[in-house]
Amino acid sequence: MKRFKSLIQFIGVAVLMVTLIVVSQFQQKVRPASHIDIRFDQKKATLVDTDSVNKLLIQIVQQYSASLKDGIVLSKAEKGIESMSGVRNAEVFSTISGVLVAEIQQKKVRAKVIGSKPYYIDELGDELALTIRYEPEVALIRPNEAFEIDGSDVVEILSGIESSELLNKDLKEINQIGSRRFSLLFNSLPFEVIIGEAVNIEQKMTKLIAFLIKAEQEKSLGQYRTVNLSFNNQVVATKK
């Protein structure tokens, strides 16, 4: 009889424990988000409209509060954020405590095309709309209206110039002078630097530095109108 009572007590305790676990899991699953946390990889929003992200997440919470741990729902939120201008990637997840977290990777502005239809160029060479929320200090690109600008050329040029810290800091403007052909203006140089196509930019910057050193020694920097680096193994300088 005692064994029978002990068995019943054991079964009762086991059933109670299983019930508590199931109830706890159910409560976690249906618990609505108590808070929304938006995190940016660049510490703060630059290109991205935080209000739009917050509004989207609030809509998700209101529509799917009982399924915020569902992968389909979270994927829907991520795709919604990634469709916004300035967003490179988004990851959305719900914590055990009920916080809906959105981690957002923003696109990086590399240059600004000026002219009749200004826009940014991002780190992948893609066109990016201007925003009044953010005005980055980046290289200016002056287009030739007769030709389209290939953003990948701009990124290639900027990456090559960055090999020289001095020239990179002194860069004023990149001018499009033809189909996929460019020239550079520097703040401290009195002449235009023609680089031609966006190839071998690092080598061209090395040639420019060598020319500058020689011209400085000869006290002739102010005599030139253009310095052409587009030819192989030579620098062609045109005097004023």
DOSEDO-524214 format. One record per residue: chain; residue number from 1; x, y, z of N, C-alpha, C in turn. Coordinates in Angstrom, 2 decimals. Layout:
<site "A"; NUM; <X; Y; Z>; <X; Y; Z>; <X; Y; Z>>
...
This chain:
<site "A"; 1; <0.83; -1.21; 0.00>; <0.00; 0.00; 0.00>; <0.87; 1.26; 0.00>>
<site "A"; 2; <1.93; 1.23; 0.85>; <2.83; 2.39; 0.92>; <3.54; 2.60; -0.42>>
<site "A"; 3; <3.92; 1.46; -1.04>; <4.57; 1.55; -2.33>; <3.62; 2.16; -3.37>>
<site "A"; 4; <2.36; 1.78; -3.29>; <1.36; 2.29; -4.22>; <1.19; 3.81; -4.06>>
<site "A"; 5; <1.14; 4.26; -2.80>; <1.00; 5.70; -2.52>; <2.24; 6.46; -3.01>>
<site "A"; 6; <3.42; 5.87; -2.79>; <4.67; 6.51; -3.22>; <4.70; 6.65; -4.74>>
<site "A"; 7; <4.23; 5.60; -5.43>; <4.20; 5.64; -6.89>; <3.26; 6.73; -7.39>>
<site "A"; 8; <2.10; 6.83; -6.72>; <1.13; 7.87; -7.11>; <1.71; 9.26; -6.90>>
<site "A"; 9; <2.41; 9.46; -5.75>; <3.02; 10.76; -5.45>; <4.10; 11.10; -6.48>>
<site "A"; 10; <4.89; 10.08; -6.84>; <5.96; 10.30; -7.83>; <5.38; 10.71; -9.18>>
<site "A"; 11; <4.32; 10.00; -9.60>; <3.67; 10.31; -10.87>; <3.07; 11.72; -10.83>>
<site "A"; 12; <2.48; 12.06; -9.68>; <1.86; 13.38; -9.54>; <2.89; 14.49; -9.66>>
<site "A"; 13; <4.04; 14.30; -8.99>; <5.11; 15.30; -9.05>; <5.64; 15.43; -10.48>>
<site "A"; 14; <5.82; 14.30; -11.15>; <6.33; 14.31; -12.52>; <5.37; 15.05; -13.45>>
<site "A"; 15; <4.06; 14.77; -13.30>; <3.06; 15.44; -14.14>; <3.07; 16.93; -13.88>>
<site "A"; 16; <3.20; 17.32; -12.60>; <3.22; 18.73; -12.24>; <4.42; 19.44; -12.87>>
<site "A"; 17; <5.58; 18.79; -12.82>; <6.79; 19.39; -13.39>; <6.66; 19.56; -14.90>>
<site "A"; 18; <6.15; 18.53; -15.57>; <5.96; 18.62; -17.02>; <4.99; 19.74; -17.36>>
<site "A"; 19; <3.91; 19.84; -16.57>; <2.91; 20.89; -16.80>; <3.51; 22.28; -16.67>>
<site "A"; 20; <4.33; 22.47; -15.62>; <4.98; 23.77; -15.40>; <5.91; 24.13; -16.55>>
<site "A"; 21; <6.64; 23.14; -17.03>; <7.57; 23.39; -18.14>; <6.81; 23.80; -19.40>>
<site "A"; 22; <5.73; 23.05; -19.70>; <4.92; 23.35; -20.88>; <4.30; 24.74; -20.79>>
<site "A"; 23; <3.76; 25.06; -19.62>; <3.15; 26.38; -19.41>; <4.18; 27.48; -19.57>>
<site "A"; 24; <5.39; 27.25; -19.00>; <6.45; 28.25; -19.10>; <6.85; 28.49; -20.54>>
<site "A"; 25; <7.00; 27.40; -21.29>; <7.37; 27.55; -22.69>; <6.27; 28.24; -23.48>>
<site "A"; 26; <5.03; 27.92; -23.18>; <3.92; 28.55; -23.87>; <3.87; 30.05; -23.58>>
<site "A"; 27; <4.13; 30.41; -22.31>; <4.11; 31.81; -21.93>; <5.21; 32.59; -22.63>>
<site "A"; 28; <6.40; 31.94; -22.76>; <7.50; 32.61; -23.46>; <7.16; 32.81; -24.93>>
<site "A"; 29; <6.48; 31.82; -25.50>; <6.17; 31.89; -26.92>; <5.16; 32.97; -27.23>>
<site "A"; 30; <4.18; 33.15; -26.36>; <3.12; 34.12; -26.63>; <3.39; 35.47; -26.00>>
<site "A"; 31; <4.47; 35.58; -25.23>; <4.75; 36.85; -24.55>; <5.01; 37.94; -25.58>>
<site "A"; 32; <4.25; 39.01; -25.55>; <4.46; 40.09; -26.52>; <5.76; 40.83; -26.22>>
<site "A"; 33; <6.30; 41.47; -27.26>; <7.53; 42.23; -27.06>; <7.29; 43.38; -26.10>>
<site "A"; 34; <8.11; 43.44; -25.07>; <7.95; 44.51; -24.08>; <8.77; 45.73; -24.44>>
<site "A"; 35; <9.66; 45.58; -25.41>; <10.54; 46.69; -25.74>; <11.14; 46.44; -27.12>>
<site "A"; 36; <11.49; 47.52; -27.83>; <12.15; 47.42; -29.13>; <13.52; 48.06; -29.02>>
<site "A"; 37; <14.54; 47.33; -29.43>; <15.92; 47.80; -29.33>; <16.53; 47.81; -30.73>>
<site "A"; 38; <16.85; 49.01; -31.23>; <17.44; 49.16; -32.58>; <18.91; 49.49; -32.42>>
<site "A"; 39; <19.77; 48.66; -33.01>; <21.21; 48.82; -32.88>; <21.84; 49.01; -34.26>>
<site "A"; 40; <22.74; 49.99; -34.36>; <23.42; 50.26; -35.62>; <24.90; 49.91; -35.51>>
<site "A"; 41; <25.46; 49.40; -36.60>; <26.88; 49.01; -36.59>; <27.79; 50.23; -36.47>>
<site "A"; 42; <27.32; 51.40; -36.90>; <28.11; 52.63; -36.82>; <27.73; 53.47; -35.60>>
<site "A"; 43; <27.23; 52.78; -34.56>; <26.88; 53.40; -33.28>; <25.64; 54.28; -33.34>>
<site "A"; 44; <25.41; 54.91; -34.47>; <24.21; 55.75; -34.58>; <23.69; 55.70; -36.01>>
<site "A"; 45; <22.44; 56.10; -36.17>; <21.84; 56.11; -37.50>; <22.45; 57.25; -38.31>>
<site "A"; 46; <22.85; 56.97; -39.53>; <23.37; 57.99; -40.42>; <22.47; 58.09; -41.65>>
<site "A"; 47; <22.48; 57.03; -42.45>; <21.66; 57.01; -43.66>; <20.25; 56.51; -43.40>>
<site "A"; 48; <20.07; 55.77; -42.32>; <18.81; 55.07; -42.08>; <17.87; 55.91; -41.23>>
<site "A"; 49; <16.60; 55.90; -41.60>; <15.56; 56.62; -40.86>; <15.10; 55.74; -39.69>>
<site "A"; 50; <15.54; 56.09; -38.48>; <15.22; 55.30; -37.29>; <13.71; 55.22; -37.06>>
<site "A"; 51; <12.99; 56.31; -37.31>; <11.54; 56.31; -37.10>; <10.85; 55.28; -37.98>>
<site "A"; 52; <11.33; 55.13; -39.21>; <10.72; 54.16; -40.12>; <10.97; 52.73; -39.64>>
<site "A"; 53; <12.18; 52.49; -39.14>; <12.50; 51.16; -38.60>; <11.63; 50.86; -37.40>>
<site "A"; 54; <11.50; 51.83; -36.51>; <10.70; 51.65; -35.30>; <9.23; 51.41; -35.65>>
<site "A"; 55; <8.72; 52.15; -36.62>; <7.33; 51.99; -37.04>; <7.08; 50.59; -37.60>>
<site "A"; 56; <8.04; 50.10; -38.40>; <7.91; 48.76; -38.97>; <7.88; 47.70; -37.88>>
<site "A"; 57; <8.78; 47.81; -36.91>; <8.86; 46.82; -35.84>; <7.61; 46.86; -34.96>>
<site "A"; 58; <7.06; 48.05; -34.74>; <5.81; 48.16; -33.96>; <4.68; 47.44; -34.69>>
<site "A"; 59; <4.63; 47.59; -36.01>; <3.61; 46.89; -36.80>; <3.77; 45.37; -36.70>>
<site "A"; 60; <5.03; 44.92; -36.72>; <5.30; 43.49; -36.59>; <4.82; 42.97; -35.23>>
<site "A"; 61; <5.11; 43.74; -34.18>; <4.71; 43.36; -32.83>; <3.19; 43.27; -32.73>>
<site "A"; 62; <2.51; 44.27; -33.29>; <1.05; 44.30; -33.20>; <0.40; 43.16; -33.99>>
<site "A"; 63; <0.97; 42.81; -35.12>; <0.38; 41.78; -35.96>; <0.76; 40.36; -35.55>>
<site "A"; 64; <2.00; 40.21; -35.03>; <2.51; 38.86; -34.78>; <3.04; 38.69; -33.36>>
<site "A"; 65; <2.43; 39.35; -32.39>; <2.95; 39.33; -31.02>; <3.04; 37.93; -30.45>>
<site "A"; 66; <2.18; 37.01; -30.91>; <2.20; 35.64; -30.39>; <3.21; 34.77; -31.11>>
<site "A"; 67; <3.90; 35.32; -32.14>; <4.82; 34.50; -32.93>; <6.15; 35.19; -33.18>>
<site "A"; 68; <6.60; 36.01; -32.23>; <7.81; 36.78; -32.45>; <9.08; 35.94; -32.45>>
<site "A"; 69; <8.96; 34.68; -32.06>; <10.10; 33.78; -32.14>; <10.06; 32.93; -33.42>>
<site "A"; 70; <9.03; 33.15; -34.21>; <8.86; 32.40; -35.46>; <9.85; 32.94; -36.50>>
<site "A"; 71; <10.61; 32.03; -37.11>; <11.61; 32.44; -38.09>; <11.03; 33.18; -39.27>>
<site "A"; 72; <9.83; 32.80; -39.68>; <9.18; 33.45; -40.83>; <8.85; 34.91; -40.50>>
<site "A"; 73; <8.35; 35.13; -39.29>; <7.99; 36.49; -38.87>; <9.24; 37.36; -38.77>>
<site "A"; 74; <10.30; 36.82; -38.17>; <11.55; 37.57; -38.03>; <12.16; 37.86; -39.40>>
<site "A"; 75; <12.07; 36.89; -40.31>; <12.59; 37.10; -41.66>; <11.81; 38.20; -42.38>>
<site "A"; 76; <10.51; 38.26; -42.13>; <9.67; 39.31; -42.72>; <10.14; 40.68; -42.23>>
<site "A"; 77; <10.45; 40.78; -40.94>; <10.94; 42.04; -40.38>; <12.29; 42.42; -40.99>>
<site "A"; 78; <13.18; 41.45; -41.14>; <14.50; 41.71; -41.71>; <14.40; 42.21; -43.14>>
<site "A"; 79; <13.55; 41.56; -43.94>; <13.39; 41.97; -45.33>; <12.79; 43.36; -45.42>>
<site "A"; 80; <11.89; 43.68; -44.51>; <11.28; 45.01; -44.50>; <12.32; 46.09; -44.22>>
<site "A"; 81; <13.22; 45.82; -43.27>; <14.27; 46.79; -42.93>; <15.27; 46.90; -44.06>>
<site "A"; 82; <15.65; 45.76; -44.64>; <16.65; 45.76; -45.71>; <16.16; 46.44; -46.98>>
<site "A"; 83; <14.85; 46.61; -47.11>; <14.30; 47.32; -48.28>; <14.42; 48.83; -48.13>>
<site "A"; 84; <14.79; 49.30; -46.93>; <14.91; 50.74; -46.69>; <16.23; 51.27; -47.23>>
<site "A"; 85; <16.20; 52.51; -47.67>; <17.40; 53.15; -48.21>; <18.48; 53.24; -47.14>>
<site "A"; 86; <19.70; 52.89; -47.52>; <20.85; 53.00; -46.61>; <21.15; 51.76; -45.81>>
<site "A"; 87; <20.31; 50.71; -45.93>; <20.53; 49.50; -45.14>; <21.26; 48.46; -45.99>>
<site "A"; 88; <22.36; 47.95; -45.47>; <23.10; 46.88; -46.14>; <22.59; 45.51; -45.70>>
<site "A"; 89; <22.38; 45.35; -44.39>; <21.94; 44.06; -43.86>; <21.22; 44.29; -42.53>>
<site "A"; 90; <20.28; 43.40; -42.20>; <19.55; 43.52; -40.94>; <19.33; 42.13; -40.34>>
<site "A"; 91; <19.44; 42.07; -39.03>; <19.15; 40.83; -38.30>; <18.19; 41.16; -37.17>>
<site "A"; 92; <17.07; 40.46; -37.12>; <16.04; 40.72; -36.11>; <15.82; 39.45; -35.29>>
<site "A"; 93; <15.79; 39.61; -33.98>; <15.54; 38.46; -33.11>; <14.83; 38.93; -31.84>>
<site "A"; 94; <14.21; 37.97; -31.16>; <13.48; 38.26; -29.93>; <14.18; 37.59; -28.76>>
<site "A"; 95; <14.42; 38.33; -27.69>; <15.09; 37.78; -26.52>; <14.08; 37.07; -25.62>>
<site "A"; 96; <14.60; 36.29; -24.67>; <13.75; 35.57; -23.73>; <12.91; 36.53; -22.90>>
<site "A"; 97; <13.48; 37.70; -22.61>; <12.76; 38.68; -21.79>; <11.72; 39.48; -22.58>>
<site "A"; 98; <11.59; 39.19; -23.89>; <10.55; 39.84; -24.67>; <10.97; 41.08; -25.42>>
<site "A"; 99; <12.30; 41.30; -25.54>; <12.79; 42.47; -26.28>; <12.98; 42.09; -27.74>>
<site "A"; 100; <12.42; 42.88; -28.64>; <12.61; 42.66; -30.07>; <13.80; 43.50; -30.51>>
<site "A"; 101; <14.87; 42.83; -30.94>; <16.13; 43.50; -31.27>; <16.34; 43.51; -32.77>>
<site "A"; 102; <16.73; 44.67; -33.30>; <17.08; 44.80; -34.72>; <18.51; 45.32; -34.81>>
<site "A"; 103; <19.40; 44.50; -35.34>; <20.79; 44.90; -35.56>; <20.95; 45.25; -37.03>>
<site "A"; 104; <21.33; 46.50; -37.30>; <21.33; 47.02; -38.66>; <22.73; 47.42; -39.10>>
<site "A"; 105; <23.13; 46.88; -40.24>; <24.39; 47.28; -40.86>; <24.07; 48.29; -41.96>>
<site "A"; 106; <24.62; 49.49; -41.82>; <24.34; 50.53; -42.79>; <25.35; 50.52; -43.94>>
<site "A"; 107; <24.91; 51.02; -45.07>; <25.82; 51.18; -46.19>; <26.81; 52.30; -45.87>>
<site "A"; 108; <27.98; 52.23; -46.49>; <29.02; 53.23; -46.25>; <29.17; 54.12; -47.48>>
<site "A"; 109; <29.07; 55.41; -47.25>; <29.19; 56.36; -48.35>; <30.66; 56.56; -48.69>>
<site "A"; 110; <31.01; 56.42; -49.98>; <32.40; 56.59; -50.43>; <32.59; 57.90; -51.18>>
<site "A"; 111; <31.55; 58.37; -51.86>; <31.70; 59.59; -52.65>; <30.34; 60.22; -52.89>>
<site "A"; 112; <30.38; 61.49; -53.30>; <29.14; 62.20; -53.64>; <29.27; 62.76; -55.05>>
<site "A"; 113; <28.35; 62.35; -55.91>; <28.30; 62.87; -57.27>; <27.53; 64.18; -57.26>>
<site "A"; 114; <28.16; 65.25; -57.73>; <27.51; 66.56; -57.75>; <27.05; 66.85; -59.19>>
<site "A"; 115; <26.16; 67.80; -59.32>; <25.64; 68.11; -60.65>; <24.13; 68.28; -60.60>>
<site "A"; 116; <23.49; 68.09; -61.73>; <22.04; 68.31; -61.82>; <21.26; 67.26; -61.04>>
<site "A"; 117; <21.79; 66.04; -60.93>; <21.14; 64.96; -60.19>; <22.14; 64.35; -59.20>>
<site "A"; 118; <22.37; 65.00; -58.09>; <23.37; 64.51; -57.13>; <22.93; 63.23; -56.42>>
<site "A"; 119; <23.90; 62.41; -56.07>; <23.64; 61.18; -55.31>; <24.95; 60.70; -54.70>>
<site "A"; 120; <24.84; 59.76; -53.78>; <26.02; 59.15; -53.18>; <26.40; 57.88; -53.92>>
<site "A"; 121; <27.65; 57.47; -53.76>; <28.11; 56.16; -54.20>; <28.58; 55.41; -52.97>>
<site "A"; 122; <28.06; 54.19; -52.77>; <28.42; 53.44; -51.57>; <29.66; 52.60; -51.78>>
<site "A"; 123; <30.01; 51.79; -50.76>; <31.28; 51.04; -50.79>; <31.31; 49.94; -51.84>>
<site "A"; 124; <30.16; 49.60; -52.40>; <30.10; 48.60; -53.46>; <29.99; 49.24; -54.84>>
<site "A"; 125; <29.98; 50.56; -54.87>; <29.86; 51.26; -56.14>; <28.44; 51.50; -56.58>>
<site "A"; 126; <27.48; 51.23; -55.72>; <26.07; 51.40; -56.06>; <25.60; 52.82; -55.76>>
<site "A"; 127; <24.59; 53.24; -56.50>; <24.01; 54.56; -56.30>; <23.17; 54.58; -55.03>>
<site "A"; 128; <23.25; 55.68; -54.28>; <22.54; 55.80; -53.02>; <21.95; 57.20; -52.93>>
<site "A"; 129; <20.67; 57.28; -52.59>; <19.99; 58.57; -52.54>; <20.54; 59.46; -51.44>>
<site "A"; 130; <20.55; 60.76; -51.67>; <20.95; 61.72; -50.65>; <19.93; 61.73; -49.52>>
<site "A"; 131; <20.36; 62.14; -48.35>; <19.46; 62.26; -47.21>; <19.78; 63.53; -46.43>>
<site "A"; 132; <18.74; 64.17; -45.92>; <18.95; 65.40; -45.14>; <19.44; 65.08; -43.74>>
<site "A"; 133; <19.39; 63.79; -43.37>; <19.80; 63.39; -42.01>; <21.30; 63.27; -41.85>>
<site "A"; 134; <22.01; 63.24; -42.98>; <23.42; 62.90; -42.89>; <24.17; 63.55; -44.04>>
<site "A"; 135; <25.26; 64.25; -43.75>; <26.08; 64.89; -44.77>; <27.53; 64.48; -44.54>>
<site "A"; 136; <27.95; 63.34; -45.10>; <29.30; 62.84; -44.85>; <30.36; 63.66; -45.58>>
<site "A"; 137; <31.55; 63.71; -45.02>; <32.67; 64.35; -45.69>; <33.37; 63.32; -46.56>>
<site "A"; 138; <33.03; 63.31; -47.82>; <33.57; 62.33; -48.76>; <34.04; 63.04; -50.03>>
<site "A"; 139; <34.72; 62.28; -50.87>; <35.22; 62.83; -52.13>; <34.07; 63.28; -53.02>>
<site "A"; 140; <34.28; 64.37; -53.74>; <33.28; 64.88; -54.67>; <33.60; 64.39; -56.08>>
<site "A"; 141; <32.57; 63.97; -56.79>; <32.72; 63.50; -58.16>; <31.97; 64.46; -59.07>>
<site "A"; 142; <32.70; 65.07; -60.01>; <32.05; 65.97; -60.96>; <31.86; 65.20; -62.27>>
<site "A"; 143; <30.61; 64.89; -62.61>; <30.36; 64.04; -63.78>; <30.45; 64.80; -65.09>>
<site "A"; 144; <30.62; 64.03; -66.15>; <30.48; 64.56; -67.50>; <29.10; 64.12; -67.97>>
<site "A"; 145; <28.24; 65.08; -68.24>; <26.84; 64.76; -68.54>; <26.68; 63.88; -69.77>>
<site "A"; 146; <27.72; 63.80; -70.60>; <27.64; 63.01; -71.81>; <27.87; 61.52; -71.56>>
<site "A"; 147; <28.35; 61.19; -70.35>; <28.68; 59.80; -70.05>; <28.12; 59.40; -68.69>>
<site "A"; 148; <27.85; 58.13; -68.55>; <27.44; 57.60; -67.25>; <28.67; 57.32; -66.39>>
<site "A"; 149; <28.49; 57.40; -65.08>; <29.57; 57.08; -64.15>; <29.39; 55.66; -63.65>>
<site "A"; 150; <30.44; 54.87; -63.77>; <30.44; 53.52; -63.21>; <30.95; 53.62; -61.78>>
<site "A"; 151; <30.09; 53.32; -60.83>; <30.46; 53.45; -59.42>; <31.67; 52.62; -59.03>>
<site "A"; 152; <31.85; 51.48; -59.69>; <33.00; 50.63; -59.37>; <34.31; 51.32; -59.72>>
<site "A"; 153; <34.30; 52.18; -60.76>; <35.50; 52.96; -61.10>; <35.86; 53.93; -59.98>>
<site "A"; 154; <34.83; 54.56; -59.43>; <35.05; 55.52; -58.34>; <35.64; 54.84; -57.12>>
<site "A"; 155; <35.09; 53.69; -56.76>; <35.60; 52.94; -55.61>; <37.04; 52.51; -55.85>>
<site "A"; 156; <37.35; 52.09; -57.07>; <38.72; 51.67; -57.42>; <39.69; 52.83; -57.30>>
<site "A"; 157; <39.29; 53.99; -57.77>; <40.15; 55.18; -57.69>; <40.40; 55.57; -56.23>>
<site "A"; 158; <39.34; 55.62; -55.45>; <39.48; 56.01; -54.05>; <40.34; 55.01; -53.27>>
<site "A"; 159; <40.16; 53.73; -53.54>; <40.95; 52.71; -52.85>; <42.43; 52.86; -53.19>>
<site "A"; 160; <42.72; 53.19; -54.46>; <44.11; 53.37; -54.87>; <44.75; 54.60; -54.26>>
<site "A"; 161; <43.99; 55.69; -54.19>; <44.51; 56.94; -53.61>; <44.77; 56.76; -52.12>>
<site "A"; 162; <43.98; 55.94; -51.46>; <44.16; 55.72; -50.02>; <45.49; 55.06; -49.68>>
<site "A"; 163; <46.18; 54.53; -50.68>; <47.51; 53.94; -50.44>; <48.51; 55.02; -50.04>>
<site "A"; 164; <48.20; 56.27; -50.36>; <49.04; 57.40; -49.96>; <48.24; 58.29; -49.01>>
<site "A"; 165; <48.58; 58.28; -47.76>; <47.84; 59.07; -46.77>; <47.86; 60.55; -47.10>>
<site "A"; 166; <49.00; 61.05; -47.58>; <49.13; 62.47; -47.89>; <48.21; 62.88; -49.03>>
<site "A"; 167; <48.22; 62.12; -50.12>; <47.37; 62.44; -51.26>; <45.89; 62.23; -50.92>>
<site "A"; 168; <45.62; 61.22; -50.13>; <44.23; 60.93; -49.76>; <43.61; 62.09; -48.99>>
<site "A"; 169; <44.36; 62.65; -48.06>; <43.85; 63.77; -47.26>; <43.73; 65.05; -48.10>>
<site "A"; 170; <44.54; 65.15; -49.16>; <44.58; 66.38; -49.96>; <43.63; 66.35; -51.15>>
<site "A"; 171; <43.00; 65.19; -51.39>; <42.11; 65.06; -52.55>; <40.93; 66.03; -52.44>>
<site "A"; 172; <40.70; 66.77; -53.51>; <39.61; 67.74; -53.53>; <38.43; 67.24; -54.36>>
<site "A"; 173; <38.74; 66.71; -55.55>; <37.66; 66.38; -56.47>; <38.11; 65.37; -57.52>>
<site "A"; 174; <37.19; 64.52; -57.94>; <37.44; 63.61; -59.05>; <36.55; 64.05; -60.20>>
<site "A"; 175; <37.17; 64.33; -61.36>; <36.42; 64.80; -62.52>; <36.33; 63.69; -63.57>>
<site "A"; 176; <35.16; 63.51; -64.13>; <34.99; 62.58; -65.24>; <35.28; 63.34; -66.53>>
<site "A"; 177; <36.28; 62.89; -67.28>; <36.69; 63.62; -68.48>; <36.35; 62.87; -69.76>>
<site "A"; 178; <35.73; 61.69; -69.61>; <35.35; 60.90; -70.78>; <34.69; 59.62; -70.30>>
<site "A"; 179; <34.48; 58.70; -71.23>; <33.89; 57.42; -70.87>; <34.87; 56.60; -70.05>>
<site "A"; 180; <34.58; 56.50; -68.74>; <35.42; 55.75; -67.80>; <36.84; 56.31; -67.73>>
<site "A"; 181; <36.96; 57.61; -67.93>; <38.26; 58.29; -67.81>; <38.10; 59.45; -66.82>>
<site "A"; 182; <39.15; 59.66; -66.00>; <39.03; 60.61; -64.89>; <40.30; 61.43; -64.70>>
<site "A"; 183; <40.11; 62.55; -64.02>; <41.25; 63.36; -63.57>; <41.00; 63.74; -62.12>>
<site "A"; 184; <42.05; 64.18; -61.45>; <41.98; 64.52; -60.03>; <42.39; 65.96; -59.80>>
<site "A"; 185; <41.77; 66.57; -58.81>; <42.19; 67.88; -58.32>; <42.56; 67.74; -56.84>>
<site "A"; 186; <43.71; 68.29; -56.48>; <44.15; 68.27; -55.09>; <44.20; 69.70; -54.56>>
<site "A"; 187; <43.93; 69.86; -53.28>; <43.87; 71.19; -52.68>; <45.19; 71.94; -52.78>>
<site "A"; 188; <46.30; 71.24; -52.64>; <47.60; 71.91; -52.58>; <48.37; 71.90; -53.90>>
<site "A"; 189; <47.79; 71.34; -54.95>; <48.49; 71.28; -56.24>; <47.84; 72.23; -57.23>>
<site "A"; 190; <48.63; 73.00; -57.96>; <48.08; 74.02; -58.88>; <47.74; 73.47; -60.26>>
<site "A"; 191; <47.72; 72.16; -60.44>; <47.45; 71.58; -61.75>; <46.50; 70.39; -61.63>>
<site "A"; 192; <45.94; 70.01; -62.78>; <45.04; 68.87; -62.87>; <45.86; 67.60; -63.09>>
<site "A"; 193; <45.51; 66.53; -62.40>; <46.21; 65.25; -62.53>; <45.32; 64.29; -63.31>>
<site "A"; 194; <45.74; 63.94; -64.51>; <44.95; 63.03; -65.35>; <45.38; 61.59; -65.08>>
<site "A"; 195; <44.42; 60.76; -64.70>; <44.74; 59.35; -64.43>; <44.15; 58.42; -65.48>>
<site "A"; 196; <43.27; 58.92; -66.34>; <42.69; 58.08; -67.38>; <41.74; 57.05; -66.79>>
<site "A"; 197; <41.89; 55.80; -67.20>; <41.02; 54.73; -66.70>; <41.36; 54.38; -65.26>>
<site "A"; 198; <40.37; 53.80; -64.58>; <40.53; 53.47; -63.15>; <41.28; 52.15; -62.98>>
<site "A"; 199; <42.50; 52.12; -63.45>; <43.34; 50.92; -63.33>; <44.73; 51.34; -62.82>>
<site "A"; 200; <45.35; 50.44; -62.08>; <46.72; 50.67; -61.56>; <46.83; 52.02; -60.84>>
<site "A"; 201; <45.84; 52.34; -60.04>; <45.81; 53.65; -59.37>; <46.96; 53.79; -58.38>>
<site "A"; 202; <47.28; 52.76; -57.65>; <48.38; 52.85; -56.69>; <49.69; 53.18; -57.40>>
<site "A"; 203; <49.95; 52.51; -58.53>; <51.17; 52.78; -59.28>; <51.19; 54.21; -59.80>>
<site "A"; 204; <50.02; 54.70; -60.22>; <49.93; 56.06; -60.72>; <50.19; 57.08; -59.60>>
<site "A"; 205; <49.73; 56.77; -58.40>; <50.00; 57.67; -57.27>; <51.48; 57.66; -56.92>>
<site "A"; 206; <52.12; 56.51; -57.07>; <53.56; 56.42; -56.83>; <54.31; 57.29; -57.84>>
<site "A"; 207; <53.89; 57.23; -59.10>; <54.51; 58.08; -60.13>; <54.29; 59.57; -59.83>>
<site "A"; 208; <53.09; 59.90; -59.35>; <52.79; 61.29; -59.03>; <53.68; 61.80; -57.91>>
<site "A"; 209; <53.86; 61.00; -56.88>; <54.71; 61.40; -55.75>; <56.15; 61.62; -56.22>>
<site "A"; 210; <56.65; 60.72; -57.07>; <58.01; 60.86; -57.60>; <58.12; 62.16; -58.40>>
<site "A"; 211; <57.10; 62.47; -59.20>; <57.10; 63.71; -59.97>; <57.10; 64.93; -59.05>>
<site "A"; 212; <56.28; 64.87; -58.01>; <56.19; 66.00; -57.08>; <57.51; 66.26; -56.37>>
<site "A"; 213; <58.18; 65.20; -55.98>; <59.47; 65.35; -55.31>; <60.47; 66.04; -56.23>>
<site "A"; 214; <60.51; 65.59; -57.49>; <61.45; 66.17; -58.45>; <61.10; 67.62; -58.75>>
<site "A"; 215; <59.79; 67.88; -58.98>; <59.36; 69.25; -59.31>; <59.61; 70.20; -58.14>>
<site "A"; 216; <59.45; 69.70; -56.92>; <59.71; 70.53; -55.74>; <61.18; 70.87; -55.64>>
<site "A"; 217; <62.02; 69.92; -55.95>; <63.47; 70.17; -55.93>; <63.87; 71.19; -56.98>>
<site "A"; 218; <63.16; 71.15; -58.11>; <63.47; 72.08; -59.21>; <62.69; 73.39; -59.11>>
<site "A"; 219; <61.84; 73.51; -58.08>; <61.02; 74.70; -57.87>; <60.14; 75.01; -59.08>>
<site "A"; 220; <59.55; 73.93; -59.65>; <58.79; 74.12; -60.90>; <57.32; 73.71; -60.78>>
<site "A"; 221; <56.84; 73.46; -59.58>; <55.45; 72.99; -59.42>; <54.43; 73.95; -60.03>>
<site "A"; 222; <54.68; 75.24; -59.89>; <53.72; 76.22; -60.37>; <53.72; 76.42; -61.87>>
<site "A"; 223; <54.59; 75.73; -62.59>; <54.71; 75.93; -64.03>; <53.75; 75.05; -64.85>>
<site "A"; 224; <53.12; 74.08; -64.20>; <52.38; 73.08; -64.95>; <50.86; 73.31; -64.91>>
<site "A"; 225; <50.23; 72.95; -66.02>; <48.76; 73.03; -66.14>; <48.12; 71.66; -65.91>>
<site "A"; 226; <48.74; 70.63; -66.48>; <48.27; 69.26; -66.28>; <49.46; 68.32; -66.11>>
<site "A"; 227; <49.20; 67.23; -65.37>; <50.17; 66.14; -65.23>; <49.43; 64.86; -65.58>>
<site "A"; 228; <49.87; 64.20; -66.63>; <49.15; 63.04; -67.16>; <49.85; 61.75; -66.73>>
<site "A"; 229; <49.13; 60.91; -65.98>; <49.68; 59.65; -65.48>; <49.13; 58.44; -66.22>>
<site "A"; 230; <48.38; 58.67; -67.28>; <47.68; 57.57; -67.94>; <48.57; 56.75; -68.88>>
<site "A"; 231; <49.78; 57.24; -69.14>; <50.69; 56.52; -70.02>; <51.55; 55.55; -69.21>>
<site "A"; 232; <51.92; 54.46; -69.85>; <52.77; 53.47; -69.17>; <54.20; 53.99; -69.01>>
<site "A"; 233; <54.72; 53.84; -67.80>; <56.13; 54.09; -67.51>; <56.59; 55.51; -67.75>>
<site "A"; 234; <55.64; 56.47; -67.81>; <56.08; 57.84; -67.97>; <55.03; 58.80; -67.44>>
<site "A"; 235; <55.49; 60.00; -67.13>; <54.62; 61.08; -66.69>; <54.74; 62.21; -67.71>>
<site "A"; 236; <53.62; 62.63; -68.27>; <53.62; 63.69; -69.27>; <53.04; 64.96; -68.64>>
<site "A"; 237; <53.88; 65.96; -68.48>; <53.45; 67.20; -67.84>; <53.36; 68.31; -68.87>>
<site "A"; 238; <52.24; 69.04; -68.86>; <52.03; 70.15; -69.80>; <52.15; 71.46; -69.04>>
<site "A"; 239; <53.02; 72.34; -69.55>; <53.21; 73.62; -68.90>; <52.12; 74.61; -69.28>>
<site "A"; 240; <51.96; 75.64; -68.47>; <50.94; 76.66; -68.71>; <51.27; 77.48; -69.95>>
